Every structure is written in C-alpha cells, then in structure tokens.
Amino acid sequence: MIRLSIEGDRLVVRPESGDLAPRHESQLAYWGFERNSDSQYFGAAASDQSELTRKVVRYLARQGCTYSLHSSVRHLLEIAETARKSLETALVKGHNLKEGSVAGNDSKRFITFLQEYVPRKLKDHQLKAALHLLSVSNGANFSVPGSGKTTVVLSVFHYLRQAGLVDALFVVGPLACFGPWQEEYTQTLGNTPATELLAGENVEERHSKYAANSASACDLYLITFQTLHRDWQIVKILLGQQGIRFFLVIDEAHYIKQLDGAWANAVLAISPSSTRRCILTGTPFPKSYSDAFNLFDTLWPKQSPISTQNKHKITYLGKRGRHKEALKILDNCIGPLFYRVRKAELGLAPQIFEDPIIVDMNPLEKQVYDAILDRIQYASESDYFRDLNTRLRLQRGRMIRLRQCLSYTHLLHTALEDYDESLFEEDQSLANIISRYDDLEAPAKMQVLVNLVEEMMAKSEKVVIWSNFIGTLELIKQIVVDQGHGVHLIYGATPSEDSSNLSDEFTRERCIRDFISRESGINVLVANPAACAESISLHKTCSHAIYYDLSYNCAQFLQSLDRIHRVGGSEGKRSYYHFIQYSNTLDQDILQNVKDKAERMRHIIDKDYPVYSLDMFELDDELAAYERLFGQ
C-alpha cells in the first residue's frame, strides 16, 4: 500500500516495502520528490500542490499500484475538482458571451438592476464588459485606457453585493488610483463609500485598520502594491475571515507581471482568500506572453487556466520567436476569461493634432544650443576609444543636455546624475550665459506659450501644459501666475494623498480636483508626463494640451494624450494638442519619432494580445536616437 498525505507544504508519498519499483522512484524524482534521510518516504513541495497530487494519483493508477489517500489529500482534490468545474463553466460562459450570446435570465436581471439601482448609465462596451465579468466570476478587463474599467467593476460589485455574494471591495494598485476609485464609486453608484486607505502612516495605526468584522467593514479598501508587500500576511487574514466576503481587484495589474517578483508574490498570496477576483490593465503583456501567467494565477489561484506544462511551452516558443504558436496555446487557455475594448469602440470625438508652432530661437539660447551640438558631434568621433558602459552613459547624458537646451537654457546649469562630461564649463563665455540666462534673455518658446494660454483663457478653456524638466515646469507656473491665471503644478515631488495626508496641502489629488472644477479658478495645470501617466482623468473640463517640450518616451506620450481624451466626456467634444517647437533642432526629430511609434502602437493595441516589446520600444529610446543622429 502506498499512502499519500499533505504534511505542511509538501505532498508525501509513503510506500510500504517493495511497493515502489525503481521506475516509479525515477518518475517521482522527475517531479521533484526527494527521499528522506531514512528512506521511509518521498516528499515534494509545489507551487500548485493540487496539480502535482493529481499527476501522482493518475500515475499510480495507471501503473496498477495500490494506494490510499489521507483525508488532507482527499480534501485538496475535492477543492481542486470544484475549482476545475468552476473554471470550465467560466470558459464556456466567457466564450459564449464574447461570441455574442448575452441572453439569459442572469443577464436580464443584471441589466434591470443597472437601470434601477446604478445612477451612471453604462456605455454599450461597458455593459458587455460587465456582463462578461459577471459571467466568468473571476475575469480580466484589458480594455484600452480611458474606456471606463472602474465603472464596469463597480457596477458588477454593486450587483453582487445586493445579491448577497460579496460585502466589500478590496483594491490593490498604485497610489495614484486611490482618488479615482473613490470619485468613480460616488459618481457610478450615487453614494460616498466608507473607505480605508492603506498606505503610509504609522505601522501600528495601519495594522489596526485590518481588524474589521462584518459590522465594521468598509465599502472600499485601497492599498498600494508597496504596502501589500509589507502587510500581505495580515491582509490574507482580513480577506479570509468569516463574515466578510471580499471582491479583490488588482488595478494596473501589469505591475505584477514579473515572475517571482515581490509585489506579484504578495498578490498571489492573498488571492485565494478572496471570494471574487478581477484584474485591470490596458497593457496586459508589455514584454512577452509569459506576462500573463501571474495575472491568471491571481484570478484562478486554485485551478490555474494555464497549466505548468503550457507555461513551459509558451515560454519556450516565445524565446524562439515562434509567437503565433505561443499565442495559440495562450488563447486556448485564457481567451474566454478576459474582455478587451479597443479604442475605436469607445465612440470618442476625434483627436486634433495641430500643426507644430515653429519658433526661431532667441540669440543666446541658439548660441548655446549650436555650441553644445557641435561639441557633442566632436566628442562622438572619439567614443569608440571608450568602453561600452562609459560610452552609453555619456551618450545618454548628451541627449538630456540637448533636450534641456530646447526647453530652458538655464537647466544646463544643474548637474546630471552619473554624467560629468564637460561640454561648456571650459568656455567661460558660454558658462556665463548659462548661469546668468534669466538676467539676459527669456526662451523664445515662452512668449508663444503665453500667447496660447491667453487665447484659451479668453475662450474660458482649461489647458494642461506638459514639460519634462522640473526647472521648466516651475518657470512656466510662475509665468502663468504672473499672467494672473489660476495654476497648479504636478511633478514627481508633488505628494499624493494617503491615510496620513488628507488634502491639507497641495497634493496631486487636490490639484486635479481643483483643475477639473469649473468653479475653482484653476484653469491651467502644468505637469510632467512621468508624474501623471496613470489613473488621472482631466477630460471632463479640459480639451486642450500644450507640449512645451517632449522626450523620446512614446509610452508616456500616449498616456498624456489620453488624459484629455476618455470615456465620459470626450464623446461630444474634440481634444486638441498643440506643440511648440524650435526650428531646425532636435525638436522635430523627437516629435516625428513619437508620432511614428504611436501609429505603430495603434495597430498593435487593437489586437486582443498586444505585446508591446515586439518592434515597439527600443531598450533605451534616447540612446537609439543618439545612434541615429550621431552614429559614425
């Protein structure tokens, strides 16, 4: 008799004398089993214990071995069988819905519920996404940014709560999503949620918030990936306690794509304790198809849709560039379990890209730009004498210096991290212009910006102004203030609201609320794309964006475009984009580069499985540009 049991985190196989032949032992060893020191049993740990147990049981049966199962093993297999049946049902329902079959009593009840109890009326694409999530129980929404994924989840959550299936919403995401979740909750469901913000603050105070029960539980819990990484053991207890059934949502789920990453492991650890699960991201597979593994293991922790064998196949095929074969396997595993709305389905008004406003540099900034350009070209000729790391470091720094020239000459006065090359310091005349630039001249772009802002203020339009440099952002803000207009500034150092910082200073969330408000008097927002890349919506009151300067980062460029072009405000009004460019400079190359990449991205992003790294983004966009412009 061979006895199988679960002991701790290991599956244990205990054979009686002579019950296991050498071939059986070899098979167990292949699956990762190790013989204990006194040879009395074999043990193995596995990420998916139920899958390993099923394999061993099937193998022993095929081999005609007599075995018995401890109650711990029977319980594990019962749970796995229930999960398997649930997954099979979800696959069938998801497939049918994506093929156009939305009839049925459940769908009718949900649609009637939305009409009666959800104040916000869902768009057609949001209704279909909501029906899909309701059908598959644990589903993914990979719709493009700005499509209203939060509204979809809130509508389904409200329905499930009224049906007595869930009690509270537990959202894991970046800090920037906290404000939008609270605002969308109120706008979608018509009431202000009782909310716990789990980020920052004193550790003991934060831990006390996990001590909820059915009477004290909040409607909405919001926690950052960083905090979850620290607190996952306590969170797991909270999600698994009796009396509160949690709907777990992972927002911006691409943050957990890294296999064996700290954030991913924390999410995977708490996932089994929740009642329902959903993941949200507009960029599901940024690098490769294997980015899907953690996402769907989170959704179906007790029965992964992608088996270990299929994960190995997908990884193997992807590394060898056999993407069609990898995609076919992946689609068979997860195709019915996610829903994706494409940009073209949103019904938004067109985006209007105005012709760039071409400006001649003022004399001093042109003198500096030409001198820096000449010295970079000269320095590039001797780069082949340097080692690769030094060469790349210098080239990256040179490109930043050129972009600083195109933004605000005085920026050259500041040091760059990990870049110590002398481009102007030995020329006292040039160094003097840079250090005293504010006393000598103003950037020619700035007067054009002033005129644009004045035109928009005269028409009672709000405008967001984008720049990539802190010094430029601060200069623009001061000039707008001097014009007499209300303005807020958001960049990396602008704090975000959390439970220890609730709107008593100019946080990002307060700045955005003021800017969106028609009564606040704040009609200009000056911002850095890197700080406003995700979870920020400006479209309801703002239709104009001015790009004072650009970087080669296409992803940030696309995200900045979407801040004023989104569902729930952009259907009936166009969005306008204005570019200020210096003539005969790097400005033209940067704009053309990001436009070309954006066009290629649009062709890719409308596919169900957009893998962005496939001829989409270079490892370092600025270094690629340097090679193109200055390569020997």
C-alpha positions in Angstrom: 0.0 0.0 0.0 1.2 3.5 -0.9 -0.1 6.3 1.3 -0.4 9.9 0.2 -0.7 12.8 2.6 -0.2 16.5 2.9 2.3 17.4 5.6 2.8 21.2 5.8 3.5 22.5 2.3 4.7 19.1 1.0 3.0 16.2 -0.7 4.3 13.0 1.0 4.4 9.5 -0.6 4.9 6.7 1.9 5.4 3.3 0.3 5.5 0.0 2.2 8.4 -2.2 1.5 8.6 -3.2 -2.2 5.6 -1.1 -3.3 7.7 1.3 -5.4 9.7 -0.1 -8.3 12.9 1.8 -9.4 11.0 3.2 -12.4 8.3 4.7 -10.0 11.0 6.3 -7.9 12.6 7.8 -11.0 9.3 9.3 -12.0 8.8 10.8 -8.6 12.3 12.3 -8.7 11.5 13.8 -12.1 8.5 15.6 -10.5 10.8 17.0 -7.7 10.3 14.4 -5.0 13.2 13.8 -2.6 13.8 10.7 -0.5 14.0 11.5 3.2 17.2 10.5 5.1 15.9 7.2 6.4 14.3 6.3 3.1 10.8 5.9 4.6 9.0 8.4 2.4 9.3 10.8 -0.6 8.3 14.4 -0.3 7.9 17.4 -2.7 6.7 21.0 -2.5 5.0 22.5 -5.5 3.5 25.9 -6.4 0.4 24.1 -7.5 0.0 21.2 -5.0 -3.3 20.0 -6.4 -1.9 19.6 -9.9 1.1 17.6 -8.6 -1.2 15.5 -6.5 -3.5 14.7 -9.4 -0.5 13.7 -11.5 0.8 11.3 -8.9 -2.6 9.7 -8.3 -3.2 9.3 -12.1 0.3 7.8 -12.5 -0.1 5.3 -9.6 -3.5 4.2 -11.0 -2.1 3.7 -14.5 0.8 1.7 -13.0 -1.6 -0.6 -11.1 -0.3 0.5 -7.7 -2.4 0.1 -4.6 -2.7 3.4 -2.8 -4.7 5.2 -0.1 -5.4 8.9 0.3 -5.2 10.7 3.7 -8.2 13.0 4.4 -5.9 16.0 3.7 -5.3 14.8 0.2 -9.0 14.0 -0.4 -9.9 17.5 0.8 -7.3 19.0 -1.5 -8.6 17.1 -4.5 -12.2 17.9 -3.7 -11.3 21.6 -3.7 -9.4 21.2 -6.9 -12.3 19.4 -8.6 -14.7 22.2 -7.6 -12.3 24.8 -8.9 -11.8 22.8 -12.1 -15.5 22.7 -12.7 -15.9 26.4 -12.0 -13.1 27.2 -14.4 -14.7 25.0 -17.1 -18.0 26.8 -16.6 -16.3 30.2 -16.8 -14.6 29.2 -20.0 -17.8 28.2 -21.6 -19.7 31.3 -20.5 -16.9 33.6 -21.4 -16.6 32.1 -24.9 -20.3 32.3 -25.5 -20.5 36.0 -24.4 -17.6 37.0 -26.5 -19.2 35.3 -29.4 -22.3 37.5 -29.0 -24.6 35.4 -26.8 -25.7 37.7 -24.0 -29.2 36.3 -23.5 -30.3 34.5 -20.3 -32.0 35.3 -17.0 -28.8 36.3 -15.3 -28.1 38.9 -17.9 -31.6 40.2 -17.9 -31.6 40.6 -14.1 -28.3 42.4 -14.2 -29.5 44.8 -16.9 -32.7 45.5 -15.0 -30.6 46.1 -11.8 -28.4 48.6 -13.6 -31.4 50.5 -14.8 -33.0 50.7 -11.4 -30.0 51.0 -9.0 -27.0 52.3 -10.8 -27.2 56.1 -11.4 -24.4 56.1 -14.0 -25.7 54.7 -17.3 -23.1 52.3 -18.8 -22.0 52.6 -22.4 -22.6 49.7 -24.7 -19.0 48.5 -24.5 -19.0 48.8 -20.7 -22.2 46.8 -20.4 -20.7 44.0 -22.4 -17.6 44.1 -20.3 -19.7 44.0 -17.1 -21.8 41.0 -18.4 -18.5 39.2 -19.2 -17.1 39.8 -15.7 -20.4 38.7 -14.1 -20.4 35.5 -16.3 -16.9 34.3 -15.7 -16.9 35.2 -12.0 -13.1 35.9 -11.9 -12.2 37.9 -15.0 -9.8 40.3 -16.6 -10.5 43.6 -18.3 -7.8 44.5 -20.8 -9.6 47.4 -22.3 -7.6 50.5 -23.5 -7.0 53.3 -21.1 -10.0 55.7 -20.8 -12.6 53.0 -21.5 -14.2 53.0 -18.1 -12.9 49.8 -16.5 -13.5 51.1 -13.0 -17.2 51.8 -13.8 -17.5 48.2 -15.0 -16.1 46.7 -11.8 -18.2 49.0 -9.5 -21.4 48.0 -11.3 -20.7 44.3 -11.0 -19.7 44.7 -7.4 -22.9 46.6 -6.5 -25.0 43.9 -8.1 -23.1 41.1 -6.4 -23.4 42.9 -3.0 -27.1 43.3 -3.4 -27.4 39.7 -4.3 -25.6 38.8 -1.0 -22.5 37.3 -2.7 -19.9 39.9 -1.7 -19.6 42.5 1.1 -16.6 44.8 0.4 -14.3 45.8 -2.4 -10.5 45.4 -1.8 -8.4 47.2 -4.5 -4.7 46.9 -4.9 -3.0 49.4 -7.1 -0.6 52.4 -7.4 -1.2 55.3 -5.0 -2.4 57.4 -8.0 -5.5 55.2 -8.3 -6.9 56.0 -4.8 -8.6 59.2 -5.7 -10.2 58.0 -8.9 -11.6 54.9 -7.2 -13.3 57.0 -4.6 -14.6 59.5 -7.1 -15.8 56.9 -9.5 -17.5 55.0 -6.7 -19.6 58.1 -5.9 -20.3 59.0 -9.5 -21.2 55.4 -10.5 -23.2 54.3 -7.5 -24.5 57.6 -6.2 -23.2 57.5 -2.7 -19.9 58.2 -0.9 -18.2 54.9 0.2 -16.9 54.2 3.7 -13.2 53.9 2.8 -9.9 52.7 4.3 -6.7 54.0 2.7 -3.9 51.6 3.5 -0.7 53.4 2.6 2.0 55.3 4.5 1.2 56.4 8.1 2.3 54.8 11.3 2.6 51.0 11.1 0.6 50.2 14.2 -2.1 52.6 13.1 -2.3 51.0 9.7 -2.3 47.5 11.1 -5.3 48.4 13.3 -7.3 49.1 10.2 -7.1 45.4 9.3 -9.1 44.4 12.3 -12.5 44.6 10.6 -15.6 42.4 11.1 -18.9 42.1 9.4 -20.3 45.1 11.3 -17.4 47.4 10.9 -16.2 46.6 7.4 -15.9 49.4 4.9 -17.3 49.5 1.4 -13.9 50.2 -0.2 -10.4 49.3 0.9 -7.5 50.8 -1.1 -3.9 49.5 -0.7 -0.7 50.1 -2.6 1.5 47.4 -4.0 4.3 48.5 -1.7 2.1 48.3 1.4 0.7 45.0 0.4 4.2 43.7 0.1 4.9 44.6 3.7 1.4 43.6 5.1 0.3 40.6 3.0 0.1 38.2 5.9 -2.3 40.5 7.8 -4.2 41.2 4.6 -4.6 37.5 4.0 -6.2 37.1 7.4 -8.5 40.0 6.7 -9.7 38.6 3.4 -10.1 35.1 4.7 -12.0 35.8 7.9 -15.6 34.7 8.4 -18.4 37.2 7.8 -16.8 39.4 5.2 -16.7 38.3 1.5 -14.2 40.4 -0.4 -14.1 41.3 -4.1 -10.4 41.6 -4.8 -9.4 44.0 -7.7 -5.8 44.4 -8.9 -5.7 47.7 -10.7 -2.8 48.4 -13.2 -2.2 44.7 -12.9 0.9 44.9 -15.2 2.8 45.7 -12.1 2.6 42.1 -11.0 3.7 40.5 -14.3 7.3 39.7 -13.1 7.5 36.1 -12.2 8.6 35.6 -8.6 8.5 39.4 -8.1 7.9 40.7 -4.6 4.7 42.5 -5.5 3.4 39.6 -7.6 4.1 37.1 -4.8 2.2 39.3 -2.3 -0.8 39.4 -4.6 -0.7 35.7 -5.3 -0.5 35.0 -1.6 -3.7 36.9 -0.7 -5.7 35.9 -3.8 -7.0 32.5 -2.6 -8.6 34.2 0.5 -10.9 36.5 -1.5 -14.4 35.5 -2.8 -14.3 37.1 -6.2 -11.4 38.5 -8.2 -10.8 40.9 -11.1 -7.6 42.3 -12.7 -7.5 45.5 -14.7 -4.8 46.8 -17.1 -4.7 48.3 -20.5 -1.2 46.9 -21.1 -1.5 43.2 -20.2 1.6 41.8 -21.9 4.2 44.6 -22.0 7.1 42.3 -22.8 6.0 38.8 -23.6 3.1 36.3 -23.4 4.6 34.9 -20.2 3.5 38.2 -18.6 0.0 36.6 -18.5 1.0 33.9 -16.0 0.8 35.8 -12.8 -2.4 37.6 -13.9 -4.4 34.5 -14.4 -2.9 32.6 -11.4 -4.2 35.6 -9.4 -7.7 35.2 -10.9 -7.8 31.4 -10.5 -5.5 30.5 -7.7 -6.9 27.1 -7.0 -7.0 26.0 -10.7 -4.7 27.9 -13.0 -6.1 28.3 -16.5 -2.5 28.0 -17.8 -1.1 24.6 -16.7 2.6 24.3 -15.8 3.2 22.4 -19.0 1.6 25.1 -21.1 3.6 27.8 -19.3 6.8 25.9 -20.3 5.6 25.7 -23.9 4.6 29.3 -24.1 8.0 30.5 -22.6 9.9 28.2 -24.9 8.1 29.3 -28.1 8.3 33.0 -27.1 12.0 32.9 -26.6 12.5 31.4 -30.1 10.3 34.0 -31.7 7.5 31.5 -32.5 4.8 33.9 -31.4 1.9 32.5 -33.4 2.4 29.1 -31.8 2.7 30.6 -28.3 -0.4 32.8 -28.9 -2.5 29.8 -30.0 -1.7 27.9 -26.7 -2.3 31.0 -24.6 -5.6 31.8 -26.4 -6.9 28.3 -25.8 -6.1 28.8 -22.1 -7.3 32.3 -21.3 -9.2 33.7 -24.4 -12.7 33.4 -22.8 -11.6 34.8 -19.5 -10.7 38.4 -20.4 -12.6 41.2 -22.2 -11.0 43.9 -24.2 -12.5 47.1 -25.6 -10.5 48.7 -28.4 -10.0 52.5 -28.8 -12.2 52.5 -31.9 -15.1 51.1 -30.0 -15.3 54.0 -27.5 -17.2 56.4 -29.7 -15.0 59.3 -28.8 -14.7 62.5 -30.8 -11.6 62.9 -32.9 -8.2 63.9 -31.5 -7.0 67.1 -33.3 -3.2 67.4 -33.6 -2.5 71.0 -34.6 0.5 71.7 -36.8 3.5 72.4 -34.7 4.2 76.1 -34.0 7.7 76.6 -35.2 9.7 79.2 -33.4 13.2 80.6 -34.0 15.4 80.5 -31.0 16.4 83.7 -29.4 20.1 84.7 -30.0 21.6 83.4 -26.7 19.8 80.1 -26.5 20.7 79.5 -30.1 24.3 80.2 -29.4 24.3 77.7 -26.6 22.4 75.1 -28.5 24.7 75.3 -31.5 27.8 75.1 -29.3 26.5 72.1 -27.4 25.5 70.4 -30.7 29.0 71.0 -32.2 30.7 69.6 -29.1 28.6 66.5 -29.0 29.4 65.8 -32.6 33.1 66.3 -31.9 33.0 64.2 -28.8 31.2 61.4 -30.6 34.1 60.9 -33.0 36.3 59.6 -30.2 33.7 57.5 -28.5 35.0 54.2 -30.0 38.0 54.5 -27.6 35.8 54.2 -24.6 34.3 51.0 -23.0 30.6 50.3 -23.7 29.2 51.3 -20.4 31.1 54.7 -20.4 30.0 55.4 -23.9 26.3 54.7 -23.2 26.4 56.8 -20.1 27.9 59.8 -21.9 25.5 59.5 -24.9 22.5 59.4 -22.6 23.8 62.5 -20.8 24.4 64.3 -24.0 20.9 63.7 -25.2 19.5 65.1 -22.0 21.7 68.2 -22.4 20.3 68.8 -25.9 16.7 68.4 -24.7 17.5 70.9 -21.9 18.6 73.4 -24.5 15.3 73.0 -26.2 13.4 73.5 -23.0 15.1 76.2 -20.9 18.8 77.1 -21.3 19.3 77.7 -17.5 18.7 74.0 -16.9 22.2 73.3 -18.2 23.5 75.0 -15.0 22.3 71.9 -13.0 24.4 68.7 -12.7 23.1 65.4 -14.2 23.4 62.2 -12.2 26.1 59.9 -13.5 27.2 62.4 -16.1 30.3 64.5 -15.7 31.4 65.3 -19.2 32.4 68.9 -19.8 30.5 70.4 -22.8 30.6 74.1 -21.9 32.3 74.5 -18.5 35.7 75.3 -20.0 34.2 78.0 -22.2 33.8 80.9 -19.7 31.7 82.9 -22.0 29.2 80.1 -22.6 29.2 79.1 -18.9 28.4 82.7 -18.0 25.4 82.8 -20.4 24.0 79.6 -18.9 24.5 80.7 -15.3 23.0 84.2 -15.9 20.5 83.3 -18.5 17.4 84.5 -16.6 19.0 88.0 -16.4 19.9 88.1 -20.1 17.0 86.6 -22.0 13.8 84.5 -22.0 13.2 81.4 -24.0 11.5 82.2 -27.3 9.1 79.4 -26.8 7.8 81.0 -23.6 6.3 84.0 -25.4 4.4 81.6 -27.7 3.2 79.7 -24.7 2.0 82.9 -23.1 0.0 83.8 -26.2 -1.6 80.4 -26.4 -2.6 80.4 -22.8 -4.1 83.9 -23.2 -6.1 82.8 -26.2 -7.5 79.8 -24.3 -8.3 81.8 -21.2 -10.2 84.4 -23.3 -12.3 81.5 -24.6 -12.8 80.1 -21.0 -10.9 77.0 -21.9 -8.8 75.0 -19.4 -5.4 73.8 -20.6 -2.8 71.3 -19.4 0.8 72.2 -20.2 3.4 69.3 -20.4 7.1 69.6 -19.9 9.7 67.0 -18.9 12.0 69.2 -16.7 11.3 70.4 -13.2 13.0 73.8 -13.7 10.9 74.4 -16.8 7.7 73.4 -15.0 8.4 75.8 -12.2 9.2 78.6 -14.7 6.0 78.0 -16.6 4.0 78.0 -13.4 5.5 81.4 -12.4 4.8 83.0 -15.7 1.2 81.8 -15.7 0.8 83.2 -12.2 2.3 86.5 -13.4 -0.3 86.5 -16.2 -3.0 86.5 -13.4 -4.3 83.0 -14.1 -5.0 80.2 -11.5 -2.5 77.4 -12.0 -1.4 74.2 -10.2 1.9 72.2 -10.8 2.2 68.4 -10.6 5.6 66.7 -10.8 7.4 63.9 -9.0 7.8 65.7 -5.7 4.1 66.6 -5.5 2.8 64.4 -2.7 -0.2 62.0 -3.1 -3.0 61.7 -0.7 -2.9 58.7 1.7 -4.4 58.0 5.1 -1.7 60.2 6.7 -2.1 63.1 4.3 -5.7 64.0 3.7 -5.9 67.1 1.5 -4.5 69.6 3.9 -1.9 70.6 1.4 -1.5 70.7 -2.4 -1.5 67.0 -3.1 -1.8 65.7 -6.6 -5.4 64.7 -5.9 -6.3 68.2 -4.7 -4.6 69.8 -7.7 -6.6 67.6 -10.1 -9.8 68.2 -8.2 -9.3 72.0 -8.4 -8.3 71.8 -12.1 -11.4 69.8 -13.0 -13.7 72.0 -11.1 -15.3 74.8 -13.1 -15.7 77.0 -10.0 -12.1 76.7 -8.6 -10.5 79.4 -10.7 -7.7 76.9 -11.5 -7.7 76.8 -15.3 -4.1 75.8 -16.0 -2.4 72.6 -15.0 1.4 72.4 -15.5 2.6 68.8 -15.3 5.3 66.2 -16.0 4.1 63.2 -18.1 6.1 60.8 -15.8 4.0 62.0 -12.8 0.6 62.0 -14.5 0.9 58.8 -16.5 -1.8 56.6 -14.9 -5.2 56.9 -13.3 -5.7 60.6 -13.9 -8.6 62.0 -15.9 -8.8 65.6 -17.0 -11.2 65.2 -19.9 -14.5 66.3 -18.4 -13.5 70.0 -18.3 -10.3 70.2 -20.4 -9.9 69.8 -24.1 -6.5 71.4 -24.8 -3.0 70.1 -24.1 0.2 72.1 -24.9 3.5 70.2 -25.3 6.2 72.7 -24.4 8.9 70.0 -24.8 9.0 66.3 -25.5 11.0 63.2 -24.7 11.5 60.1 -26.7 9.3 58.1 -24.3 6.4 57.1 -26.5 4.5 55.3 -23.7 4.4 58.4 -21.6 3.4 60.5 -24.7 0.5 58.2 -25.4 -0.6 58.2 -21.8 -0.5 62.0 -21.7 -2.7 62.2 -24.8 -5.4 60.1 -23.1 -5.6 62.4 -20.0 -8.0 64.6 -22.0 -9.5 62.0 -24.3 -11.5 59.5 -22.4 -15.0 57.9 -21.9 -17.4 60.1 -20.0 -16.7 63.4 -21.5 -14.9 63.1 -24.9 -17.8 61.6 -26.8 -19.2 65.0 -27.9 -16.1 67.3 -27.8 -12.8 67.1 -29.6 -9.4 67.1 -27.9 -6.8 69.5 -29.2 -3.0 69.0 -29.0 -0.6 71.9 -29.5 3.2 71.6 -30.0 5.8 74.4 -29.6 9.0 73.6 -31.5 12.3 75.3 -32.2 13.1 75.4 -35.9 15.9 73.2 -37.3 16.5 71.4 -34.0 16.1 68.1 -32.3 12.5 69.1 -31.5 11.4 67.9 -35.0 13.1 64.5 -34.6 11.6 63.8 -31.2 8.0 64.7 -32.4 8.3 62.6 -35.5 9.8 59.7 -33.6 7.0 59.5 -31.0 4.3 60.0 -33.7 5.7 57.1 -35.8 5.8 54.9 -32.7 2.3 56.0 -31.7 1.0 55.0 -35.1 2.6 51.6 -34.8 1.2 51.2 -31.3 -2.3 51.9 -32.5 -2.0 49.0 -35.0 -0.8 46.7 -32.2 -3.1 47.9 -29.3 -6.3 47.0 -31.2 -5.3 43.3 -31.1 -6.5 41.0 -28.3 -2.9 40.2 -27.4 -0.8 43.3 -27.7 2.8 42.5 -26.9 4.4 45.9 -26.9 8.0 44.9 -27.0 7.7 43.3 -30.4 9.3 46.1 -32.5 7.6 48.7 -30.4 10.0 50.2 -27.9 13.8 50.2 -28.0 15.6 49.2 -24.8 16.5 52.9 -24.5 14.8 55.4 -26.8 17.2 58.2 -26.3 20.3 56.0 -27.0 18.6 54.8 -30.2 18.0 58.4 -31.2 21.7 59.3 -30.4 22.9 56.4 -32.6 20.6 57.6 -35.4 21.7 61.2 -35.2 25.4 61.0 -34.3 26.4 57.4 -35.1 29.7 57.1 -37.1 
